[in-house]
Amino acid sequence: MTEKSMLKADFFTSLVLTAFGAAVLILSIQMPILAEVNQSQYSAPGIVPGFIGVMLILLSGSMLIRSLKRNAFAEIKEGLVPKSFFTQETTRRIGLTVLLCVLYAFFLGKLWFPIPTFLFIFIFISVFEYDFKTAFKPQMKKVIVAAIIGLITTIAVTLVFQKLFLVNLP
């Protein structure tokens, strides 16, 4: 990434992170305080998210100020997105990652937890490791390894959450 594109990226990233930090802070303030049930105010569930929200606002605010000092507006006037942005392999991979994560989140409450978890891990590994220009037979090991990793990870995550953390998974 060039210095000019980094200035634009810093500017827009800082705006998004500041908004996200503000949303986290607002939502954490709206959480119950537990004082009405004789609990310490420091045991409220919104303390840690609130702290994270404040830190996000402060750190992304400093990144915004730094990008403005380096004259990010002049770089933005030249164009928001570089011409080669949509043809880059990294853009395609990021888009595919976001799509897989959104699909996983969509199916989490609708299917039994291990099914979307296994499918997400298996498809994620397969898509990014498999070479679609090569025949299937030499790459069969990659698919088998993806299935094994997906199965072991799904079992481990399910057991840890249900047995160790005592969380009932959907």
KOLZA-991150 format. One record per residue: residue in three letters; x negated, y negated, z negated of N, C-alpha, C in turn. Coordinates in steps of 0.1 Angstrom, whole numbers, plus 5000, padded with zeros to 4 digits. Layout:
// KOLZA-991150
alaXYZXYZXYZ;...
This chain:
// KOLZA-991150
met499250125000500050005000499149885000;thr499549785008498749665009499049564997;glu498249464995498449374984499749294986;lys500149264999501349195002502549274998;ser502549405002503649494999503749514984;met502649524977502649544963503349424956;leu503149304961503749184955505249194956;lys505749234968507149244970507749364961;ala506949474961507449584953507449544938;asp506449474933506449434919507649344916;phe507949254925509049154923510349224922;phe510649314932511949374932512049484921;thr510949554918510949654908511249584894;ser510649474892510749404879512249354877;leu512849314888514249274887515149394884;val514949504890515749624888515549674873;leu514249684869513949734856514449634845;thr514449504847515049414838516549434836;ala517149454847518649474847518949604840;phe518149714843518349844836518049824821;gly516949754817516749734803517849664796;ala518349564803519449484797520749574795;ala520949664805522149754804521949854792;val520649904791520349994780520549924766;leu520049804765520249724753521649704750;ile522449664759523849634757524649754753;leu524349874759525049994756524550044742;ser523350024738522850064725523449984714;ile523749854717524349764707525749814704;gln526449864715527849914714527950044707;met526850114704526950244697527350224682;pro527950324676528350304662527150294653;ile527350224642526250194633526150294621;leu527150364618527250464608527250404594;ala527350274592527350214579528650254572;glu529750274580531050304574531050444568;val530050534571530050664564528850674555;asn528450564549527350564539526050614545;gln525750594557524450624563523550504564;ser522250524564521350414566521550344579;gln521350214580521550144593520450194603;tyr519350244597518250284606518450424612;ser519550494608519850624614520850614625;ala521150484629522150464639521650524653;pro522450584661522050644673521550534684;gly521850414682521450314692520050244689;ile519350284678518150224675517050244685;val516750374688515750404698516050354712;pro517250384717517550324730517450174731;gly517850104720517749964719516349914720;phe515449984713514049954713513449974727;ile513850084733513450114747513950004757;gly515149964755515749854763514949724762;val514649684749513949564747512549574753;met511849684752510549704758510649694773;leu511649754779511849744794511949604798;ile512749534791512949384794511649314793;leu510949334782509649254780508649294791;leu508449424793507449464802507749424817;ser509049444821509449414834509449264836;gly509749194825509749044826508248994828;ser507349054822505949014824505449054838;met505949164844505649194858506349094867;leu507549054864508148954872507348814872;ile506948774860506148654859504848664867;arg504248774866502948804873503148794888;ser504248854893504448854908504848714912;leu505548634904505848504908504648414908;lys503648434898502448354898501548384911;arg501748514916500948554928501748514941;asn502748434939503448384951504248494959;ala505048564952505748674958506848624968;phe507348504965508348444974507848424988;ala506648384989506048365003505948505010;glu505648605003505648735010507048795013;ile507948755005509348805008509948735020;lys509548615022510048535034509648605047;glu508448675047508048745059508848865062;gly509648915053510449035055510549115043;leu511749165040511849245028511249385029;val511449445040510949585042509949595054;pro508749655052507849665063508449745074;lys508049715087508649775098508449935098;ser507449975093507150125093507750195081;phe508450125073508950185060509850305062;phe510850305072511750415074511150525081;thr510050515088509350615095508350695087;gln508050645075506950705067507450835060;glu506550925059506851055053507151035038;thr506550935031506850915017508250865015;thr508750785024510150735023511050855024;arg510850945034511651055036511651145023;arg510451165017510351255005511051194993;ile510951064992511650994981513151004982;gly513650974995515050984997515551124995;leu514851224999515251364996515251394981;thr514251344974514251364960515451304953;val515751184957516951114951518251194954;leu518351234966519551314971519651444962;leu518551514961518651634953518951604938;cys518451504932518751464918520251424917;val520751354926522151314926523051434927;leu522751524936523551644937523451724925;tyr522351734919522151814906523051744895;ala522951614894523751544884525251564887;phe525651564899527051584903527551724899;phe526751824901527251964898527052004883;leu526351924875526051964861527351984853;gly528251904853529451924845530452024852;lys530352044864531352124872531052274872;leu529752314871529352454871528652484858;trp528552614855527852664844526352614845;phe525852554835524552494835523352564842;pro523152694840522052764847522152764862;ile523352764868523552764882522952644889;pro523452524886522852404893521352384889;thr520952424877519552404873518652494882;phe519052624883518252714891518252664906;leu519352634911519452584925518652464927;phe518652364918517852244919516452274920;ile515952354910514452384910514052464922;phe514852564926514552654937514552564950;ile515552494952515652414965514552304965;phe514252244954513252134953511852194957;ile511552304950510252364953510152404968;ser511252474972511252524986511152424996;val511852314995511852205005510552135006;phe509852114994508652044995507352134997;glu507552264995506352354998506452425011;tyr507652445016507852525028507552445040;asp506852505050506452435062507452485073;phe508352395077509352435086508852455101;lys507552425103506952445116506352585117;thr506252655106505552785106506652895104;ala506353015108507353125107507653155093;phe508753225090509153255077508353355070;lys507953465077507253575071505953535064;pro505053455070503853415062504153325050;gln505353265049505653175038506653245028;met506953365030507853435021507453425007;lys506053425005505553424991505953284984;lys505953184992506353054986507853054982;val508653114989510153124986510253214973;ile509553324973509653414961509153344948;val508053274950507453194938508453084934;ala509053024943510052914940511252974932;ala511653094936512753164929512353204915;ile511153254914510653304901510453184891;ile509953074896509752954888511152894884;gly512052894894513352844891514052924880;leu513953064881514553154872513953134858;ile512653134857511953124844512252994838;thr512252884845512452754840513952744835;thr514852794843516252784839516452854826;ile515952974825516153054813515452984801;ala514252934803513552864792514352734787;val514752654797515452534793516752564786;thr517552664791518752704785518552754771;leu517552844769517352894756516852784746;val515952694751515452594742516652504737;phe517452464747518552374743519552444734;gln519952564737520952634729520452684716;lys519252744716518752804704517952714695;leu517152634701516252544693516952414689;phe517552344699518152214697519652234693;leu520152354694521552384691522552294699;val522252274711523052194720523852294729;asn525152274729525952354738525952294752;leu525452374762525352324775526652354783;pro526952274793528152294800528152414809;
